[in-house]
Amino acid sequence: MSDTEDLPLNPPDANRVAARALVLSAVSFRGLVERDAHHPEAEERRQKVVDWLDSIGVADEMEPAEVALLSTPLGRLDQKATMNATWKSEGMVVLAWALNHAKLPPAHAECEPSDIANGIGFLAERSNTPLHSPRMRDWSEIELWAETYLTLHWRLRRFSSKPEPMDYVQFVSKCTWGPLRLDCLETLDSDLAIHGARIDKVEASVFRRTLSVTQERHQAFNWLLGFEPVYSQVTTDT
C-alpha cells in the first residue's frame, strides 16, 4: 500500500519550508558538532546556533525534541541521537532544493551538509536566508521527485527483506497504487540499479547508505506533499 492513497493533504507554505530547512540545518549541525565535544570552542558554537535560531524567528517551527536536542550541552548526546541528528541533513537538502537553493544529489550519495546549510544562510541574518523571500519550485517538480523517492524506497525495502532480483520495470508498469515512476531512476536488466550496478550486485555499504539517504529524503518529500504538519510525524510507508 502506498503512503499517498486517500490522504487529505495540506502542503506547508514557502515560509514554513524555509523555516523547517533552517531548523534542520541546526539539528544536523548539532549532530556533527558532537564529534568535536572535546574541542574548547565547540560548546560556544552550539550556543551560537541556539541564539541564531531565536534571532531569525523560527521558534514556532521547532519541535520539542529539537529544542531539547539543541539545548543539550556538548558531550551529552548518545550515539543514536547524534546519528539521527546528523542524518537530518538529507531532509535539509530536499527542502533547500524545493526552495531553489540547492541541487538534489543522486540517492547513492550523501549531501555535503555544510555546503547546503551555507547555501540557505546558516548563521546569517534573516534577510540573508530564504525566510526573506521564499520561492518554491513548481509543484509538478516536487510531485515528480516525491513519486520517484517512493518508487526507490519501495524497492530498497523490498530488497532488504527479500534480497533477490525482480522484474521491477514490469512491476511498476502494472502497479495499481502509487503512483510509481522509473523515468528518473537507473534500471538494469529490468530491475533497479544504483550507481551503475543492479541492486543485487551493489556493495553492502552503498546499499545501506542509499537506503538511509532515501529514508530521510522520502520523509522530507512527504512533508512537502502535506502528509502531516509536524515533520517528525511524517511516515514513509511504502
N, C-alpha and C positions, 0 to 999 in steps of 0.2 A: 504494500500500500504506500502510495506517495504521500509526502507531507504537504502537498499542495492542493489536495482534494477537499472540497466542501468546507473551506475555512473562510470566515469573514475577515478580510484583510484590511489593515489600517496602516499604510506605509508612513514612516516618520517623514516630517518635512525636512527641508535642506538645513534649517537651523539645528535641528536635533541631530542630524547626521554629522554635521560639523562638530557639535559638542561631544558626541559619542566618540568620534575619531580622536579628538584631543584627549579625552579621558582614557581611551585605550593606549594612547601613546605614553601616558603617565604610568599606567598599570604595567605595560611592557617594560618601561624603564625601571620600575621598581623591582621587577624580577631580575633584570640584567644586573642592576647595581648591587644586588645581594651578594653576588660573587666577589665584590670588592669591599665587603663588610670590614675587612681589616685595614682598609685604606683610611688614613686620618681625615680625609675630606669627604668621604662617602656619605656620612650621616648629614653633613651640611647640604650636600646635593639633594638628598631625599627631601629635606625640609624645604629646600628651594622650590622643588616641584609641587609640593603641597601648597605653598604660598602662591605659586603661579596659577594653579587651578582656581584658587579663590579669587585672584585678581582678574581673571578673564571671565568670571561669572558662569561657570558650568556646574555649579553645585547641584542644581536640580536634576542633572543628568547622571550624577554619581549614585551608584547603588551602595547600600550599607556595607556590603562585603568589600567593595572597592575602597570606601573610606577607611575601613579597618585595615586593609592591606597597606594602603599608602601611609597610614599613621603608625604602622609598626616600625620601630627603630631597626636600624641595620643589624644583621646578625641574628634576628629572631624569627625569620621565616623558615619553615621546614622545607625540605626538598620538593615535596609535591606542590606546595603553594608557590614556590619560586618558579618551578617549571610551568605551571598553569599560567602564571602571570606573564612569563616570557613569551609563551605561545600566542598571547593576545595580539602580538604584532601582526599576525596573519589576518586577523579581523580588521585591524587598523588599515592594512594596505587595501583591503576591499573598499572600505569607506572612503579612504583617500582617493582611490580610483573613481569611485562614484561621484566624488566632488571635483573631478578633473585635475587632481593634484598628484597623480601617480599613474604609472603603468601597472598592469596586472601581470605579475610574473607567472611563468608556467607552474603547473601544480607540483612538479617534482622538485622545484627549487624554492627554498625559503626566501622571504624578502630580506632586504637589508634594513633592519629596524631604525637605525639612526638616520639613514637617508630618507625614509618615508616620514619619520617624525619631523625631521628638519624641514621637509617639503611642505608640511602643514603648519609650520610655525611653532614647533616645540620650544617652550620657554620664551616665546616672543610676546609682544604686546598684542592685545586682542585685535587691533587694527591690522596686524600682520599675520592673522590666521584666517581660515575660511569662515570664521564667525562674522567677519566684517561684511562679506557679500557672498554668501554661499550659493553655488550654482551646481545643480545636479546634471549628470549625464541624461541623455534621452532614456525614457522608461523602457523602450524596446531593447536597448543595450543591457540594462540591468536584468531584465527578464531573460534575455538570451544566456547570460552567464550564470544566472541562478539555475536555469534549467540544465546548463552544462555541468555545473557542480553537483546537482542532484544525480545526473546520469553517471558521473565519475564516482561519486561517493557510493552509489548502489553497487557498482561493480567491484570496488575495492572491498566493501564489506562482505559481499558475496564470496569473493576470493579468500577473504580471511577465514571464513567458516568452511568453505569448500574449495581448497586450493588446486583447481584444475582448469584448463581452458574451456571455453564455451563459445558458441556462435553468438556473440553479443550483438553483432550487426543485425542479425535476423531477429533476435530478442527485442531490440529497440524498435525495429520496424513494425513489429506486431503487438507491442505493448499497449495495453488499454488504459494505463494510468500514467501519470507523469505531469506534464509532458517531458519525455526524454529526447535528447538530441546528441548526435555524434559529430556534427559538422565542425566543431571547434576542438575535437579531441583526436588523438592519434589512434589508429587501428592497424592491426597487422594480423593476417590470416583470420580475419573475421572476428577478432577479439580486441579488447582494449590494449593499447601499447603505452608504455611510459618511457619517454626519452629514447625512443627507437627500439625498445625491446618489448616483445609480447609479455603480458602480465605474468605469465607463469615462468618467464625467463628473467624477470627483474631481480636484481640483487636484493636481499632481505632488508638491508639498511635503506635502500632507495624506496622500497615499498613502504616501510614504516614511516619514513619521512613524508612521503606523498600522502599517506593516509592521515597523518597528523595535520599537515597543511590543509588538506581538503576538508577535514572536520571543522577547523576554525573558519575557513573561508565560506563554507556552506552555511554555517551559523550566521555569519555576517550578511550573506545574501538573503537568507530567510528573514532576518530582522529588517532589511531594506524592503522586502516584499510586504512586511507588516504582519507577520505571523503572531508576534507578541510585542507589546510596547516596552517591556523590560528585557534588555539584551540578554541577561543570563538565563532567562526563562525560555528563550527560543530553542526549540529542539531541531535535530537534524535527522528525523526518522526517514527511512528510505524503503 
